[in-house]
Amino acid sequence: MFDLQLPPDPVPEPPSAVLPAPAWDLTVGLIAATVQLDQRNDERATRRVGTGFLIDAPRSDGQPRTVLVTAHHVLEGMPGPDARIGWRVQMPEGRWRFAPEPLRIREENGDPVWVRHPERDIAVMEVSAPPAFARAAIPLGWLADANAFEVWQVGPGDELLTLGYPHGYSSNTAGFPILRVGRVASWPLTPIEAFPAFMLDFPVFPGNSGGPVFWTPTARKAPGSTQPEHPFIAGVLVSEAQPDAGALRIGIVAHAQFVREAIALLEAPPGP
């Protein structure tokens, strides 16, 4: 999350169609479910930018619910009450347009609307998504749990994919995220209580924070290792490794289990 010079917004056009449902491949599904988050700075023509993605997480009573997932510092670094969320609308003949809308992130008294994981840089909040985006939200079951890396033998050198808005750029004027690939760069990866985050070797830039890190059959695994039964979200990109000597261009990824735990807190009774 960072400050960027603001480009002019696209000229709105009347919508005529809706987003397609997610494809079987999580790559296409997550592209549809990933959105840009930004907030204008008051005193200069810049904006603070981050990435978020949508999870289909029904309430405990079975009622539907769409949850926005991002890094906590993305929302914490936006001091105003409203951010923007970058919805997209399909137009006639297959064209798309960027259609951002306000997203309330703070109450009138300044309290955050989102819920933060108590120990990790992960934030979640329920959102009222357009129907097409509610349908595009990724099922909760595709979030890796605490044992997934061991069961599926995820290890150093395995490829994972990630989506985001590096330096505020999108893959086109419609606001779709940019897809990157990297290799798991740290060991051990589990147990997650001892190793709550892992390194991913890919060039990380401001604006990537909050993006999903995931595996699909398009990503390579080490020869002889177990092939996962289905695509899964491995975690959330929360920061770049930055020692005193300078940036390493290596991402720090919080395990997806902590997203599960944060979503569970949405229905937890308020504290004293």
Beta strands, then each sheet from edge to edge (+ up, - down):
strand 1: 2-5
strand 2: 34-40
strand 3: 46-56
strand 4: 66-70
strand 5: 82-85
strand 6: 88-90
strand 7: 96-98
strand 8: 101-104
strand 9: 115-116
strand 10: 123-127
strand 11: 138-139
strand 12: 159-164
strand 13: 178-184
strand 14: 197-201
strand 15: 212-215
strand 16: 232-240
strand 17: 251-255
sheet 1: 1+ 3- 2+ 5- 8+
sheet 2: 1+ 3- 4+ 10- 9+
sheet 3: 1+ 3- 11-
sheet 4: 6+ 7-
sheet 5: 12+ 13- 14+ 17- 16+ 15- 12+
end
